[in-house]
Amino acid sequence: MPTLIDLRDELDEMLHQIQTVGHIQTPIITCPKYGKTGHAAEPHVSVRAMILALARFEIAPKDQAKALEKAWAKYREQHQLDIEGKALSTARQ
């Protein structure tokens, strides 16, 4: 699992580099409650999304990806990690 988390970190960094180099901004959204308009939150890669992509892009068989997804959920709970594989106590605010 630590290797998956490291890969997620690399993919997340790559995503942000692409956005920076390409001058890609997040979409403008309007808050339905307050009516304020502004940029949406920055996207991030989650470990689960990365696992699901293995099956979607046929990098791994669907049953293998499903087993890995279950193993990740168990590992995440045991180690109290957020969706990005970071300790919950140090998660972003």
Phi, psi and omega in degrees: 000322177302327178294320177298319180295319177297318178297319178300317178300317179295317180294322178295318177297318179298318178302314181291327176294318179299317180296319181292309182297320181274003182052044181267123179255159176289157182295155175276129179233161177243130179291123181292335182278314186253345179078007178283146181247141178184180180286144176290166178295152178297137178284153177223153178271130175260159178296318181297318179299322179294319178296315180296329178294332177301318179282318183302317182264015176056038175278328177224152176298150183301320181293325178291319178295321179296317178296320178294322178298317178294319179296321178297315180301318179293315180298317180299317180292316181299322184260005179051063182250154174276185184293344179262001179086014178264149177301137183302327180290339180250012182295156179301148178281000000 
